Amino acid sequence: MTSQPDLLYSEAEDDLRAAVRSLLADRCDAAAVLTRAESDTPYDPALWASLATDMGLAGLLVPEKLGGQGATHREAAVVLEELGRSVAPTPYLTGAVVAAETLLGCHAETAETAENPASPEAAAVAELLGALAGGRTVVALAVPLSAAPGTHVPRAVRAADGSLGGRITAVADAAAAKVLLVPAEDGLYAVETGEPGVTVESLTPLDLTRPLATVVLGGARGRRLAGSADAPVRRGLLAGAGLLASEQLGLAEWCLEETVRYTRDRKQFNRPVGSFQALKHRMAQLWLEVVSARAAARNAADALATGSPDAPLAVAVAQTYCSRVAVRAAEECVQLHGGIGMTWEHPAHLYLKRAKSDSIALGAPGRHTEAVAELVGLPAPQ
């Protein structure tokens, strides 16, 4: 018998939220994000240092014995809610969640299968986890942003001399990463982006706050971390998809709150436009959807935190629902802001682009709907 999920926020989680929100309000307001989005370097290294190193958020999911905070997915979900509320351009989801969970999957594999606990693979994984958790390096999993948990991902090819070759498109945050986790035919490898044979070609994404790049490997050298990439990559993508729902929740909450505030202040015919019945109905419906999205996102975070066997189902349900709610909330935000919502100066377009980008990240809603059908044994509609 499985325990009931806890969807409520603990006091520690509320305190963490307050600290992250205070930092982002001071260092990552709408004007700062807009300015960064228009530049060639959307990331603010000082902001990331404050989040990753000073607050220790990069190592939330990493056990204390490996240099991390030893927290759970619930705390990481709270951080992502706040990052979603501010569309903060940081490599948190890709680095502190997806890459960290992938490395933890490698650590579990080497601990279980290596006869010698001090094997080169185990030592390399522990070293990289410590550097990631301490904020000393940024790590990204070299798979397309659209890759869903359990699906096949592109693999690098090992040459006769042991070097890696291949081309991987649409890798999120590759430009900010110092180390790439590259799935290959015979395992998972850590490849430093500054080494010869590694080229990171920046792309122009829809969401300027989460850069994409094509990674080209031609004779690149890497350290082997695991004998098979399947289980670690699956673990990383599952955690990423589950906690992406929390980012989408935070984004939807900001859009709803900002829209309510604007329609309360904006007057037409000497009345706040928010008092018109048609707009009341639209915002009330959106509120119901956001509340339901919160339940789905919290359920996914709790299932991942407790290691529930139902975690894949909880993640698929959360992504199926939260992706659509985030897009709808962002679209309503733009529309109900009227003319100003259509301008580049207002941040509403950043939220719409992030919501659209997130809706295909780590698996589109349709893919997750199919996963739900498979997991509960129901035939998917043809």
Secondary structure by P-SEA (a helix, b strand, c coil): ccccccccccaaaaaaaaaaaaaaaacccaaaaaaaaaccccccaaaaaaacccccccccccccccccccccaaaaaaaaaaaaaacccccccccccaaaaaaaaaaaaaaacccccccaaaaaaaaaaaaaaacccccccccccccccccccbbbbbccccbbbbbbccccccccccccccccccbbbbbbcccccbbbbbbbcccccbbbbbbbbcbbbbbbccccaaaaaaaaaaaaaaaaaaaaaaaaaaaaaaaaaaaaacccccccccccaaaaaaaaaaaaaaaaaaaaaaaaaaaaaacccaaaaaaaaaaacaaaaaaaaaaaaaaaacccccccccaaaaaaaaaaaaaaccccaaaaaaaaaaaacccccc
